[in-house]
């Protein structure tokens, strides 16, 4: 089987089987539970083969030195390119993905993981990028077999024909794509640093350890008052559970009246990748559960404690919560809604929720418990100032996340044209 059709690649590209570039290969060892240890010889598990290009080992796995000594045929060093031809996920999202490592460590391969020693005609990094293209992934899906634990037979993988430019062009393409990888990694680090800085800022501002300046330039003063949500004047309303509760046949893929599901309320707020709608008539028949602008939605069953803020940025005008959520309204209370939303994402709030959640098979919170949750309340001007600072921190993170998404999309598009020869690169020494 060919990776690309003849008409899809330049005439000067060579089409050969992967096996023709492989000087030798090693398979993984059949590790049993008692072969693992806290220290010893490092293992490459299947989960370390991710679409990053490099071996991803955050929490190292080890086997006993005795097991490694008895399975030397499965030990590899950085001269090997690593892939997995087995996946525990039926869709095989990483099967056939290729990664490399450059440290001086030696590893033992786990079962389903393979080490390939390539000849000098195929650049290791180029093959790694190739393994993450959409057309390569499609072929892997086509040749894998099995249902629950899918796999690719080694001879069939080595028999796959890949189309390659000359070696110098392979290396130039890999170098170009690695530049994007560096930019992506740098942006990911910036996001992580900004997120940690925001957490530290929340800890200081939402506990009163750090006081901001008021409009006159003076630092806010005075003690904060701790009150329960009900004493603070919050309204806590759950979703309708009566006879009008919509059944599966009353949900639609499109519409104006959004009926929230657990997938829509996440740790990062609202997420609308998957949505379900009800008719206007059903929306109006439901007695409870309307979400008003400025409300905070809190999940109370299953994954408990997720919150989302229904501000003007949400594109839907008509929302109702399901029976596993409540709306928390700040109108006529001593709390500004955006300040309160920040509180719901702080450890002050989440620790209380975790400690009061009950039920093992189906964790949940009751209305009564939610009303008893305690929050610290500074003056309204100080709440507004804190909310502004934290909102600005969120905007900085969102901007970085958008930059990251743009870089990832640019790299994806570049891979599509460079690794098919639709766009050629100039190799050093060429005109």
N, C-alpha and C positions, 0 to 999 in steps of 0.2 A: 504493500500500500504506500502511495506517495503522500507526503505531507501537503504539497501544493501541486496543482496541475501544471503541465508543461507550459501552457499559455500564460500562467500567472507569474512566471519568473523569467529574468533576463537570460538570454542565450548563453552567456559566458558563465553562468552559475553551474556548479557540478551537482548532480543528483546521485547520491549513493546511500546505501543502507547504513543505519547507525552502527551496526556491527562491524562495518568496514573501518570505522574509526576507533574501535575498541581493541586495545592491545591485550586486555584482560579484565575480568570482572569478578567481584566477590559478592556472595549472598550473605544475608543476615543469619545470626545464630538463634536457635530456639530457646530463648530465655524463659525459665519457669519462675514462679514467685520467689522460691527460696534461693534463686541465683542472684537476686538483687541485694544490694547492701547500701548502708549510709555513705560509705567511702569505698574506694577501690579503683576499678578500671572504668573510665567514662564510656557511656553507651550513647549511640545515636538512635533515639526512638523515632517512630513514624511522625510524631507531632513536631519534630524538629525540622521536618521538610515542609516549609511554608513558602509562599510566593514572594520571598524577600531577596532571593539571589544568594544569600549567605545562610549558613547553618544557624538555626535559631534555637539556642539552648539557654533559656533564662534560669531554669531550675535544673541543674545537672542530675542525670540519672547514672547510677553506678551498678556494676556487677562485681562479684567477688573476683579477686585476682586469680583464684584457682580456676574459675570458669573461663576467664580470658585466656589463661595459659592452655586450657584444653580446647580452645576454639580460635587458634591463631589465624585460621583461614578466613575468619570474618573481621580481622583487624585491618583498619585502613589509616593512612596518613593523608596529608594535604595534597599529595599527588593524585588522589582519586577525586572524581566528581561523584556526588551522591544523589541518588534518586530513590523514590519509593514506587514499587509496582503493586502495592496493596493498600487498600483504604477501608477503614471500618465504617465509613459513611457511604450509604448506597449510591449516592450521586458521584462519588469519587472526586471531590473538589481539588485534591492535591495529587492525585495519582499521576505519575510520570513527571512531576515537577522536579527540576534539577537545581541543586544548590552546591556551593563550594565552601571551603574554609581554608584559611591561610595560616593559622597558628601551628605551632610545632607539636601540638597534642596528637596522640594516637587514640582512636576510638574503636570500639567494637560495634558492629552493625546489629541492630535488632532484626527479627524476622520480618521480611517484607521490604527491607531497605537494602539497596544495592550500591556497591562502589564500582565505578567505571574508570579504568585507566585509559585515557584517550591518547591517540597519536598527535603529532604536531600539525596535522592538517585541519583540526577542529579546535577552535578556541573555547576553553571551558566556560568563560563568562558569556560568550556568544550563545552557547547551547543553553545556558541558564535563562537568558532573556528569551530565547526562542520558545522555551518550555512554558512561558507565561503568556504567549500570544493566544488570541481567541481561536485561531485556526488549529494550533497545536492542541489546545484543550479539547476541541471538538473531536479530533482524531483519537485522543486518549479515551474519551467517552465511548467512541465507536468500537474500539478494540478491547475494552475491558469486559470481563465476564463475571458472573456471580450476581447475587441479589443483596444479601445483608452485608457480607464481606466481599467487596469487589476486588478483582485483581487482574493484572495483565501478565500473560505468559511470557517468560523471558525471551524465548526464541522469536515470538511475534513482535516484541518491542525492538529487538535487535534487527529485525527484518524490515522495519519501517524506513522508507526512503525519505531523506531530508535533503533540501536544496540549499546549497551554500555558495556564497561569494568567495573569491580568493581570500586566503588567510589574512593578508594585510587589511582588507576591507572588513573582515569579521572583527578584527581587533579595533579598528577605527570606530565601527558601530558600537561595540561594547564600551569603548571609552566615552563616546557621546552619551549613551544611555546611563552610564555610571555618574555623569555630571548631574543628570536629573535626579538620580538616586541620592546624591549628596545633598542637593537642594531640598529634597523631600525629607531626608533625615534631619537636616538642620531645622526645618519648619516644625517637624514633630517634636523636636527638643524644645523649641520655643513655646509650643503649645503646652507641653508638660510643665515647663518652668512657670509659665503664666498661670496655669491652673493651680499649681502649688502655692504661688504667691497670692492668688485670690483666696485660697483656703485659709492661709495664714491671716490675711486681711479680715476675712469674715470672723475668724476666731477672736481677733482683737476688737473689731468694731461692734460685733453683736453681743459681746459680754461687757462692753464699757471699759475695757482695759485701755483702749485707745480712743480718745475723744477728738472729734473734728472741730473746725472753727465755724462759728456762726456767721451770719451775714455782715456783722460789724467787725469781724476778724478776731473775736474773742473765743476762747475754747469753751465748749459746752460744759456746763456744770450741773450739779444736782444729782440726787440718787434716782436710779431707775426703779420702777415699781414692777413687781412680779405678780401677774394675775392669770387666772384660768381664762380660756377662750370665752367661756360663757359670761364670766364676770367682766371681761373686756368689751362685751357687747357684740361679739361675733355671732353671725347666724350660721348654723350648721344644718345642712339639709341633705338627706340621702336621696337616692333614686327611687322612682316608683316601683313597687313590687306587686301591685295589684293585678286585677284581671286584664287590664289593658296593656300589660307588659308585652312588647313585641316578640313574636316567635320568628323562627328562621325564615319563613315564607314572606315576612313583612319587611325584610331588609332589602335594600337596593344598592347597586354599585355607584350610582350617581344620584344627586339631588341637592336640596338646600338645607335639609334638616338632618344634621349629623347626630348620630347616636354613638356616643363614645364607647370604645372597648378598651380592655386592659392594654392592648398594643399601642393605644394612642397616648398613654400617660407614662412617661419614662423618667429616668434619673436626670435627663437633660431637658425635661419639660414635655410639651406636646410634640408628637411625631405623627404625621399623617400619611405615611407611606401606604398603609392599608386602612380603608375607611368603609363604614357602612352607614346607610341613610334610611330614614323612615319617611313616610308620607306626611304632608302637612296635617291631615286629619288625625293620624296616629299621634303626632307631636302634640296636638292640642288636646287630645283625650287623656294623655298622661297627666296625673295629678301633681307629681313632684319631679324634681331633677333638672329644672331649667338652670343653665349656667349663664350668669350675667357678666358683662364686661367688668373686670376688676376682681372677679372671684378666683379663688385658688381651688383646684380640684385635687382631692386626696384619695388614693386607692385604699380600700378598707378590707379587701378579701383577696386571698391568693398571694400575689406580690404586694405586701402591705407597705404603705408609707411613701409611695411615689407621688410627686406633686407636679402640677403644671399650672401656669398663670395665664388666665384668659384676658390678655391685653389687646390693644388695637392691632398688634402685628398678626394676630390669628385671622385668617381670611374667611372663616365661616361665621355667619351671623346668628345661626340658630343651633344651639348645642343642648343636648341633654345627657346626663350621666346615667350609666347603667346601675344595677342594684349592688355592684361591688365598689361604689364610689360615693363620696359626699362632696358637696360644694361648701366652701368656707368663704363667707361674705364679710367684708370689712366695713360696709356702709354703716354709719351711725355707731361705729366703735371707736376705741382709742388707738386704732392701728391703721397706718397707711398700707394699702394693699401690696405695693411693691416691696416695702420693708418687711411685711409679714411673709411674703413669698421667700425672701432671702432667709428669714428665720427658719422656714420649713426645710431648707436645705442645709441647715447648720447642725452640728452635733448636739446642740442644746435641745433641738426638737427631735431629731432622729433617735437619740438615746431613749427618750421617753416613749416614743412609738414602739421601739424594739422591746422595751421592758414590759409594756402593757399589752402587746399583741399576744393573743392566746389561740390555741388549737394547733395541732401538729399536721394532720392531713389537709386541713384548709385553714391556714392562719387568717385571723380577722381582728378587726377593731369594731366596737360598738359606738353608736352616737354618744352614749353617756360617757364613755371613756374619752372620746375625742374632745368633748366639751370640758373635760377636766384637765386637759393638757395645759401646762403653764408656759408662759412666755414673758420675757423681760420687756418693759415698755418705757422708753425714754419719751421726751417731749416730741410733738409732731414735727417741729422744725429739725430736730436732730434725726428723727426717723427719715425725713426727706433727704437730708444731707447724706446719711449712710447709704440709702437706696441709690442715690445718684452715683456715689463712688463705686459701689458694687456693680451697678448697671454699666458704667464705663469700662470696668474690668471685664465684664462679660462681652462687651462690644469688641474689645481688643482680641479676646480669644476667638470670637466668631469671625473676625477679619482674618486671623491666622488660619483658622479652619477652612475658610473659603480659599485662601492662598494655597493651602495644602491640596484641596480638591482640584484646583486649577492645574497645579503641577502634576498631579496624578493623571489627570485627563490628557494633558499635553504629552506626557511620557507614553501613555497608552496609544495615542494617535501616532506618535513618532515611531513606536515599535511596529505598528501596522504597516507603515510605508517603508521603513528601513529594512525590516526583516523579510519583506517580500520583494525587495528590489524596485519598488515603485518610485522610490527616491534613492539615488545613489550618492555616496559620499566620495569626497576627493581624498585619496590616500597620499601621504607625504611623498613628494617626488613626482606626482602626476600633475598635469596641467588641467 
